[in-house]
Amino acid sequence: MKIIEGTSENFEKVVLKSKIPVLVDFNAVWCPPCQALHPTLEEMSEDSDEYQIVTVDVDEEQMLAGSYGVSSIPCLIVFKDGEEVDRRVGLQPRKRLEKILGVR
């Protein structure tokens, strides 16, 4: 699946009402760890249909980031059935991300 750009307009539909687990990456273009993580997320999104990856630019979506208490980036939140089930801050390896998504 392709990475979806998350916004306050589509967040409920693409994250909270998703039938599959969703990894939301709160990030910013000026953040080096965020940019280092992006290729991993791209690979993951191309390799599986078991989950969806959504990216949210905290500068563009300050209210959305604030509503989830995002204060450090990259902030990776896993949602299942509309509920937050895990949260990690900082650069994470692919295997850890897959583990918290419950795949592989």
N, CA, C and O atoms as a MOPAC input file, in Angstrom:
PM7 MOZYME 1SCF
protein

 N      0.83600 1    -1.19400 1     0.00000 1
 C      0.00000 1     0.00000 1     0.00000 1
 C      0.87200 1     1.24500 1     0.00000 1
 O      1.99300 1     1.23800 1     0.50900 1
 N      0.36300 1     2.26300 1    -0.55300 1
 C      1.06900 1     3.53300 1    -0.58900 1
 C      0.89600 1     4.26000 1     0.74800 1
 O     -0.15200 1     4.14700 1     1.38400 1
 N      1.91300 1     5.00100 1     1.17300 1
 C      1.80900 1     5.81700 1     2.38200 1
 C      0.76500 1     6.90500 1     2.13200 1
 O      0.74500 1     7.53100 1     1.07200 1
 N     -0.09000 1     7.11600 1     3.11500 1
 C     -1.12900 1     8.13800 1     3.02100 1
 C     -0.69600 1     9.35900 1     3.82600 1
 O     -0.17600 1     9.22700 1     4.93400 1
 N     -0.91100 1    10.53800 1     3.27000 1
 C     -0.64200 1    11.77500 1     3.99200 1
 C     -1.84200 1    12.05600 1     4.89700 1
 O     -2.95300 1    12.28700 1     4.42000 1
 N     -1.60100 1    12.03300 1     6.20000 1
 C     -2.67400 1    12.25300 1     7.16000 1
 C     -2.91800 1    13.72400 1     7.42000 1
 O     -1.98000 1    14.50500 1     7.57900 1
 N     -4.19600 1    14.09600 1     7.46200 1
 C     -4.59000 1    15.46700 1     7.75800 1
 C     -5.73600 1    15.42100 1     8.76100 1
 O     -6.30700 1    14.36000 1     9.01600 1
 N     -6.06100 1    16.55700 1     9.31800 1
 C     -7.18900 1    16.60500 1    10.24000 1
 C     -8.48900 1    16.24600 1     9.51300 1
 O     -9.43500 1    15.77100 1    10.14100 1
 N     -8.54300 1    16.46700 1     8.20700 1
 C     -9.73900 1    16.16000 1     7.42700 1
 C     -9.92400 1    14.65900 1     7.19300 1
 O    -11.05600 1    14.17500 1     7.18800 1
 N     -8.82500 1    13.91200 1     7.00000 1
 C     -8.97200 1    12.48900 1     6.66100 1
 C     -8.56500 1    11.53500 1     7.78100 1
 O     -8.68700 1    10.32200 1     7.61500 1
 N     -8.08800 1    12.04400 1     8.91400 1
 C     -7.53900 1    11.19900 1     9.97600 1
 C     -8.55800 1    10.17800 1    10.48600 1
 O     -8.22000 1     9.00900 1    10.67600 1
 N     -9.77700 1    10.60400 1    10.70500 1
 C    -10.79000 1     9.67700 1    11.21200 1
 C    -11.00100 1     8.52500 1    10.23000 1
 O    -11.05400 1     7.36400 1    10.63600 1
 N    -11.12000 1     8.83700 1     8.96000 1
 C    -11.36900 1     7.81200 1     7.94900 1
 C    -10.18300 1     6.86900 1     7.77800 1
 O    -10.35900 1     5.65100 1     7.81300 1
 N     -8.97700 1     7.41100 1     7.59300 1
 C     -7.82500 1     6.56900 1     7.24600 1
 C     -7.15200 1     5.92100 1     8.45700 1
 O     -6.42300 1     4.94000 1     8.30300 1
 N     -7.38300 1     6.45000 1     9.65100 1
 C     -6.74800 1     5.88100 1    10.84400 1
 C     -7.77800 1     5.27100 1    11.78700 1
 O     -7.74700 1     4.06900 1    12.04900 1
 N     -8.67300 1     6.08000 1    12.28800 1
 C     -9.57900 1     5.63500 1    13.34300 1
 C    -10.61800 1     4.62300 1    12.86800 1
 O    -11.07900 1     3.79900 1    13.65900 1
 N    -10.99400 1     4.67200 1    11.58800 1
 C    -11.99100 1     3.73200 1    11.07100 1
 C    -11.37100 1     2.63200 1    10.20400 1
 O    -12.09500 1     1.89600 1     9.53300 1
 N    -10.05900 1     2.51600 1    10.21300 1
 C     -9.37600 1     1.49900 1     9.41900 1
 C     -9.66400 1     0.10300 1     9.96700 1
 O     -9.73100 1    -0.10400 1    11.17900 1
 N     -9.83000 1    -0.83800 1     9.06000 1
 C    -10.06300 1    -2.23900 1     9.42700 1
 C     -8.76100 1    -2.98400 1     9.68800 1
 O     -8.77700 1    -4.09200 1    10.22300 1
 N     -7.63100 1    -2.38000 1     9.31200 1
 C     -6.31900 1    -2.98500 1     9.54200 1
 C     -5.50400 1    -2.05500 1    10.44700 1
 O     -5.82400 1    -0.87100 1    10.56100 1
 N     -4.44500 1    -2.58400 1    11.09600 1
 C     -3.60300 1    -1.72300 1    11.93100 1
 C     -3.00300 1    -0.57700 1    11.12000 1
 O     -2.70800 1    -0.71900 1     9.93300 1
 N     -2.82900 1     0.56400 1    11.79200 1
 C     -2.26600 1     1.74200 1    11.14200 1
 C     -1.09800 1     2.26200 1    11.97100 1
 O     -1.21600 1     2.44800 1    13.18200 1
 N      0.02200 1     2.49100 1    11.30900 1
 C      1.18100 1     3.12500 1    11.92900 1
 C      1.17700 1     4.58000 1    11.48600 1
 O      1.31000 1     4.87700 1    10.29900 1
 N      1.02300 1     5.48600 1    12.44900 1
 C      1.02000 1     6.91500 1    12.13600 1
 C      2.38100 1     7.48200 1    12.50800 1
 O      2.82800 1     7.36300 1    13.64900 1
 N      3.02600 1     8.09300 1    11.53900 1
 C      4.33900 1     8.71700 1    11.70400 1
 C      4.15200 1    10.22700 1    11.76900 1
 O      3.92400 1    10.87600 1    10.74800 1
 N      4.25100 1    10.78200 1    12.98000 1
 C      4.22800 1    12.24500 1    13.14400 1
 C      5.65500 1    12.72100 1    12.93200 1
 O      6.56400 1    12.27300 1    13.63100 1
 N      5.86800 1    13.62700 1    11.97300 1
 C      7.21400 1    14.01500 1    11.57300 1
 C      7.25300 1    15.45100 1    11.08300 1
 O      6.24200 1    16.15300 1    11.09600 1
 N      8.43300 1    15.87800 1    10.65000 1
 C      8.62200 1    17.19800 1    10.03500 1
 C      9.75900 1    17.11100 1     9.02500 1
 O     10.67200 1    16.30000 1     9.17800 1
 N      9.70100 1    17.94200 1     8.00200 1
 C     10.72000 1    17.90500 1     6.95300 1
 C     12.09500 1    18.34700 1     7.45900 1
 O     13.11000 1    17.95800 1     6.88200 1
 N     12.14800 1    19.14500 1     8.51500 1
 C     13.42100 1    19.65100 1     9.03100 1
 C     14.06200 1    18.70000 1    10.04600 1
 O     15.12400 1    19.01000 1    10.58600 1
 N     13.44100 1    17.55600 1    10.31500 1
 C     13.88300 1    16.61200 1    11.34700 1
 C     14.73400 1    15.49600 1    10.73000 1
 O     14.19400 1    14.64500 1    10.02300 1
 N     16.06600 1    15.47600 1    10.98200 1
 C     16.91500 1    14.43100 1    10.38600 1
 C     16.49800 1    12.99700 1    10.72700 1
 O     16.48200 1    12.16000 1     9.82400 1
 N     16.15600 1    12.66400 1    11.98700 1
 C     15.71700 1    11.29000 1    12.24700 1
 C     14.43300 1    10.93800 1    11.48600 1
 O     14.25000 1     9.79500 1    11.06900 1
 N     13.55400 1    11.91500 1    11.30900 1
 C     12.32100 1    11.68300 1    10.53900 1
 C     12.66400 1    11.33300 1     9.09600 1
 O     12.08700 1    10.41000 1     8.52200 1
 N     13.59200 1    12.06300 1     8.52000 1
 C     13.99100 1    11.82200 1     7.13700 1
 C     14.71700 1    10.49100 1     7.00000 1
 O     14.58300 1     9.81200 1     5.98200 1
 N     15.49400 1    10.10900 1     8.02900 1
 C     16.19200 1     8.82500 1     8.00900 1
 C     15.20200 1     7.65700 1     8.09700 1
 O     15.46500 1     6.58800 1     7.54500 1
 N     14.08700 1     7.84500 1     8.77400 1
 C     13.07500 1     6.80900 1     8.93500 1
 C     12.22800 1     6.61400 1     7.67300 1
 O     11.72800 1     5.51700 1     7.42500 1
 N     12.07000 1     7.65300 1     6.89400 1
 C     11.15600 1     7.61500 1     5.75200 1
 C     11.41200 1     6.46100 1     4.76500 1
 O     10.45100 1     5.81800 1     4.34400 1
 N     12.67000 1     6.17200 1     4.37800 1
 C     12.88100 1     5.04600 1     3.45300 1
 C     12.40100 1     3.70500 1     4.02800 1
 O     11.89200 1     2.86300 1     3.28900 1
 N     12.55900 1     3.50900 1     5.31800 1
 C     12.07900 1     2.28200 1     5.96300 1
 C     10.56200 1     2.19200 1     5.86000 1
 O     10.01700 1     1.13600 1     5.54000 1
 N      9.87900 1     3.30800 1     6.13300 1
 C      8.42100 1     3.32300 1     6.03600 1
 C      7.95900 1     3.09300 1     4.60300 1
 O      6.95600 1     2.41600 1     4.37600 1
 N      8.67900 1     3.64700 1     3.63800 1
 C      8.35700 1     3.43200 1     2.22200 1
 C      8.45400 1     1.94700 1     1.87500 1
 O      7.55400 1     1.39000 1     1.24600 1
 N      9.54800 1     1.31400 1     2.28800 1
 C      9.73100 1    -0.11600 1     2.03300 1
 C      8.61900 1    -0.92700 1     2.67300 1
 O      8.04100 1    -1.81200 1     2.04100 1
 N      8.32200 1    -0.62100 1     3.93200 1
 C      7.27200 1    -1.34800 1     4.64900 1
 C      5.93400 1    -1.20700 1     3.94400 1
 O      5.18800 1    -2.17800 1     3.81400 1
 N      5.63300 1    -0.00300 1     3.48900 1
 C      4.33800 1     0.23300 1     2.84500 1
 C      4.20600 1    -0.54300 1     1.54400 1
 O      3.10200 1    -0.93000 1     1.16300 1
 N      5.31800 1    -0.77300 1     0.86100 1
 C      5.30000 1    -1.50600 1    -0.40600 1
 C      5.27000 1    -3.01700 1    -0.20200 1
 O      4.85400 1    -3.75700 1    -1.09300 1
 N      5.71400 1    -3.47700 1     0.97400 1
 C      5.88100 1    -4.90700 1     1.22000 1
 C      4.66400 1    -5.60800 1     1.80000 1
 O      4.61200 1    -6.83700 1     1.78100 1
 N      3.68200 1    -4.87500 1     2.31700 1
 C      2.58000 1    -5.56100 1     2.99000 1
 C      1.24800 1    -4.84200 1     2.84600 1
 O      1.17900 1    -3.61400 1     2.78500 1
 N      0.19700 1    -5.64600 1     2.79500 1
 C     -1.16600 1    -5.12600 1     2.82400 1
 C     -1.81700 1    -5.40000 1     4.17600 1
 O     -3.01800 1    -5.19100 1     4.34600 1
 N     -1.01200 1    -5.87600 1     5.15000 1
 C     -1.52500 1    -6.21300 1     6.48100 1
 C     -1.72800 1    -4.97400 1     7.35800 1
 O     -2.39700 1    -5.04600 1     8.38900 1
 N     -1.16000 1    -3.85500 1     6.95500 1
 C     -1.23500 1    -2.62300 1     7.73400 1
 C     -1.14000 1    -1.43300 1     6.79200 1
 O     -0.79400 1    -1.57200 1     5.61900 1
 N     -1.45500 1    -0.26300 1     7.33100 1
 C     -1.37300 1     0.98600 1     6.56700 1
 C     -0.40800 1     1.91300 1     7.28400 1
 O     -0.33900 1     1.91300 1     8.51300 1
 N      0.33300 1     2.69600 1     6.53000 1
 C      1.20700 1     3.71100 1     7.11200 1
 C      0.66800 1     5.07500 1     6.70800 1
 O      0.38400 1     5.33900 1     5.54000 1
 N      0.53700 1     5.93400 1     7.71800 1
 C      0.04800 1     7.29300 1     7.52200 1
 C      1.10300 1     8.23600 1     8.06700 1
 O      1.60800 1     8.02500 1     9.16900 1
 N      1.44100 1     9.26500 1     7.32000 1
 C      2.42700 1    10.23800 1     7.76000 1
 C      1.74200 1    11.57900 1     8.00300 1
 O      0.92500 1    12.02800 1     7.19900 1
 N      2.08600 1    12.21200 1     9.12400 1
 C      1.48800 1    13.49600 1     9.49000 1
 C      2.60700 1    14.50500 1     9.72900 1
 O      3.45400 1    14.30200 1    10.59900 1
 N      2.61100 1    15.57500 1     8.97200 1
 C      3.57800 1    16.66200 1     9.14800 1
 C      3.10500 1    17.53500 1    10.31400 1
 O      2.06100 1    18.18200 1    10.22900 1
 N      3.87500 1    17.54700 1    11.39600 1
 C      3.45200 1    18.27300 1    12.59600 1
 C      3.39300 1    19.78000 1    12.39300 1
 O      2.66000 1    20.46800 1    13.10400 1
 N      4.14700 1    20.30100 1    11.44100 1
 C      4.08700 1    21.73900 1    11.16500 1
 C      2.79700 1    22.10700 1    10.44300 1
 O      2.22300 1    23.17000 1    10.67800 1
 N      2.35000 1    21.21600 1     9.56200 1
 C      1.11700 1    21.44800 1     8.81500 1
 C     -0.13100 1    21.09800 1     9.62900 1
 O     -1.19400 1    21.68500 1     9.42600 1
 N      0.00200 1    20.15200 1    10.53900 1
 C     -1.13500 1    19.64000 1    11.31200 1
 C     -0.87900 1    19.76000 1    12.81300 1
 O     -0.91000 1    18.76800 1    13.54200 1
 N     -0.62700 1    20.98800 1    13.26000 1
 C     -0.30200 1    21.22400 1    14.66900 1
 C     -1.42100 1    20.80500 1    15.61100 1
 O     -1.15100 1    20.24400 1    16.67300 1
 N     -2.66200 1    21.06400 1    15.24500 1
 C     -3.79500 1    20.70400 1    16.10600 1
 C     -3.90900 1    19.18400 1    16.24200 1
 O     -4.15800 1    18.67100 1    17.33300 1
 N     -3.73000 1    18.48400 1    15.15000 1
 C     -3.81000 1    17.02600 1    15.16600 1
 C     -2.68700 1    16.44200 1    16.02300 1
 O     -2.92900 1    15.56600 1    16.85300 1
 N     -1.46900 1    16.92300 1    15.82300 1
 C     -0.33900 1    16.45800 1    16.63000 1
 C     -0.57300 1    16.77000 1    18.10600 1
 O     -0.28900 1    15.94000 1    18.97000 1
 N     -1.07900 1    17.94300 1    18.39000 1
 C     -1.36100 1    18.33500 1    19.77000 1
 C     -2.43300 1    17.47500 1    20.41000 1
 O     -2.36100 1    17.17200 1    21.60100 1
 N     -3.42300 1    17.08200 1    19.63100 1
 C     -4.51000 1    16.27400 1    20.19300 1
 C     -4.03100 1    14.87800 1    20.59200 1
 O     -4.68900 1    14.20600 1    21.38600 1
 N     -2.89000 1    14.43400 1    20.05100 1
 C     -2.30900 1    13.15200 1    20.43900 1
 C     -1.07400 1    13.32700 1    21.32000 1
 O     -0.33400 1    12.37000 1    21.54600 1
 N     -0.84800 1    14.53100 1    21.81400 1
 C      0.24100 1    14.77400 1    22.75500 1
 C      1.62600 1    14.57300 1    22.17200 1
 O      2.55200 1    14.19300 1    22.88800 1
 N      1.77600 1    14.82500 1    20.88000 1
 C      3.07400 1    14.65700 1    20.23500 1
 C      3.95300 1    15.85200 1    20.59300 1
 O      3.65800 1    16.98900 1    20.22600 1
 N      5.04400 1    15.57400 1    21.32000 1
 C      5.95300 1    16.64800 1    21.70800 1
 C      7.36800 1    16.42000 1    21.19700 1
 O      8.18100 1    17.34400 1    21.19200 1
 N      7.67500 1    15.18800 1    20.76500 1
 C      8.97200 1    14.86200 1    20.17600 1
 C      8.71500 1    14.07000 1    18.89900 1
 O      7.75300 1    13.30700 1    18.80900 1
 N      9.58600 1    14.26300 1    17.91900 1
 C      9.42600 1    13.55500 1    16.65700 1
 C     10.73200 1    12.88300 1    16.24500 1
 O     11.79900 1    13.33300 1    16.66300 1
 N     10.68700 1    11.83000 1    15.44600 1
 C      9.47800 1    11.18700 1    14.98100 1
 C      8.73500 1    10.49200 1    16.12800 1
 O      9.33700 1     9.88400 1    17.01300 1
 N      7.42900 1    10.60400 1    16.07800 1
 C      6.55700 1     9.93700 1    17.04100 1
 C      5.71300 1     8.95400 1    16.24200 1
 O      4.96600 1     9.34400 1    15.34500 1
 N      5.84100 1     7.68100 1    16.57700 1
 C      5.15900 1     6.61800 1    15.84000 1
 C      4.08700 1     6.01600 1    16.73200 1
 O      4.38700 1     5.46700 1    17.79200 1
 N      2.83400 1     6.12000 1    16.29900 1
 C      1.71000 1     5.60900 1    17.08100 1
 C      0.99400 1     4.54900 1    16.26200 1
 O      0.65900 1     4.76500 1    15.09700 1
 N      0.76200 1     3.39700 1    16.88700 1
 C      0.02500 1     2.31800 1    16.23700 1
 C     -1.41700 1     2.35100 1    16.72400 1
 O     -1.68000 1     2.39600 1    17.92500 1
 N     -2.33900 1     2.32800 1    15.78000 1
 C     -3.77000 1     2.28600 1    16.06600 1
 C     -4.33100 1     0.96700 1    15.55700 1
 O     -4.02500 1     0.53100 1    14.44700 1
 N     -5.16000 1     0.33800 1    16.38900 1
 C     -5.91500 1    -0.85200 1    15.98100 1
 C     -7.35000 1    -0.62700 1    16.41300 1
 O     -7.61600 1    -0.28400 1    17.56500 1
 N     -8.26700 1    -0.82200 1    15.48900 1
 C     -9.68900 1    -0.61500 1    15.76500 1
 C     -9.96700 1     0.77400 1    16.35000 1
 O    -10.81400 1     0.93300 1    17.22900 1
 N     -9.23900 1     1.77400 1    15.84700 1
 C     -9.46500 1     3.15200 1    16.26500 1
 C     -8.84000 1     3.55000 1    17.59000 1
 O     -9.00200 1     4.68600 1    18.03500 1
 N     -8.12200 1     2.62100 1    18.23200 1
 C     -7.51500 1     2.89100 1    19.53500 1
 C     -5.99600 1     2.86000 1    19.43400 1
 O     -5.42600 1     2.04600 1    18.70800 1
 N     -5.34900 1     3.75600 1    20.17300 1
 C     -3.88900 1     3.72900 1    20.25400 1
 C     -3.46400 1     2.51300 1    21.06300 1
 O     -3.93100 1     2.31700 1    22.18500 1
 N     -2.57900 1     1.69700 1    20.49800 1
 C     -2.11600 1     0.49700 1    21.19600 1
 C     -0.62400 1     0.50700 1    21.48600 1
 O     -0.15100 1    -0.28300 1    22.30400 1
 N      0.12200 1     1.38300 1    20.83600 1
 C      1.56100 1     1.47600 1    21.09600 1
 C      2.05700 1     2.82100 1    20.59800 1
 O      1.48100 1     3.42400 1    19.69300 1
 N      3.14000 1     3.27500 1    21.21100 1
 C      3.73800 1     4.56100 1    20.84400 1
 C      5.23800 1     4.46800 1    21.05100 1
 O      5.70700 1     3.98300 1    22.08100 1
 N      5.98200 1     4.93400 1    20.06800 1
 C      7.44800 1     4.97900 1    20.13600 1
 C      7.90100 1     6.34300 1    19.64300 1
 O      7.30600 1     6.92300 1    18.73500 1
 N      8.96500 1     6.84400 1    20.25900 1
 C      9.53600 1     8.12000 1    19.84600 1
 C     10.97000 1     7.88000 1    19.41100 1
 O     11.72500 1     7.16800 1    20.07300 1
 N     11.33600 1     8.48300 1    18.28800 1
 C     12.69300 1     8.35500 1    17.78200 1
 C     12.78200 1     7.34700 1    16.64600 1
 O     11.81700 1     6.65900 1    16.31300 1
 N     13.95200 1     7.28700 1    16.07500 1
 C     14.22800 1     6.38900 1    14.95600 1
 C     14.10000 1     4.94200 1    15.42700 1
 O     14.71600 1     4.55900 1    16.42200 1
 N     13.31000 1     4.14000 1    14.72500 1
 C     13.05300 1     2.75500 1    15.10700 1
 C     13.43700 1     1.83000 1    13.95500 1
 O     13.24700 1     2.17400 1    12.78800 1
 N     13.98400 1     0.64100 1    14.28900 1
 C     14.27900 1    -0.32000 1    13.22300 1
 C     13.01000 1    -0.98000 1    12.69900 1
 O     12.00500 1    -1.06900 1    13.40400 1
 N     13.06800 1    -1.43300 1    11.47500 1
 C     11.90500 1    -2.04300 1    10.82800 1
 C     11.33700 1    -3.20600 1    11.63700 1
 O     10.12100 1    -3.30200 1    11.80000 1
 N     12.18900 1    -4.08400 1    12.14300 1
 C     11.70500 1    -5.25300 1    12.88400 1
 C     10.88200 1    -4.84300 1    14.09900 1
 O      9.87800 1    -5.48400 1    14.41200 1
 N     11.29500 1    -3.78800 1    14.78200 1
 C     10.52700 1    -3.31500 1    15.93800 1
 C      9.17600 1    -2.76200 1    15.50300 1
 O      8.16100 1    -3.00400 1    16.15700 1
 N      9.16300 1    -2.02800 1    14.40900 1
 C      7.90100 1    -1.48700 1    13.89900 1
 C      6.94800 1    -2.60200 1    13.49000 1
 O      5.75000 1    -2.53500 1    13.76700 1
 N      7.47900 1    -3.62500 1    12.83100 1
 C      6.63400 1    -4.75300 1    12.44500 1
 C      6.11000 1    -5.48700 1    13.67300 1
 O      4.97100 1    -5.95400 1    13.68500 1
 N      6.94100 1    -5.58700 1    14.70000 1
 C      6.52600 1    -6.26800 1    15.93100 1
 C      5.36500 1    -5.50800 1    16.60000 1
 O      4.38400 1    -6.12200 1    17.01900 1
 N      5.47900 1    -4.17700 1    16.70000 1
 C      4.40900 1    -3.43100 1    17.36500 1
 C      3.13900 1    -3.36900 1    16.51500 1
 O      2.04700 1    -3.12800 1    17.03100 1
 N      3.29600 1    -3.59300 1    15.19400 1
 C      2.12200 1    -3.68700 1    14.32000 1
 C      1.48300 1    -5.07600 1    14.38800 1
 O      0.34900 1    -5.27900 1    13.95300 1
 N      2.23800 1    -6.02500 1    14.94500 1
 C      1.71800 1    -7.39000 1    15.07600 1
 C      1.83700 1    -8.22200 1    13.81100 1
 O      1.03000 1    -9.11900 1    13.56900 1
 N      2.84700 1    -7.92100 1    13.00700 1
 C      3.07200 1    -8.69300 1    11.77700 1
 C      4.45300 1    -9.32300 1    11.79500 1
 O      5.37000 1    -8.85600 1    12.47000 1
 N      4.56700 1   -10.39800 1    11.03000 1
 C      5.81800 1   -11.15400 1    10.88500 1
 C      6.26400 1   -11.71500 1    12.17200 1
 O      7.29900 1   -12.37800 1    12.23100 1

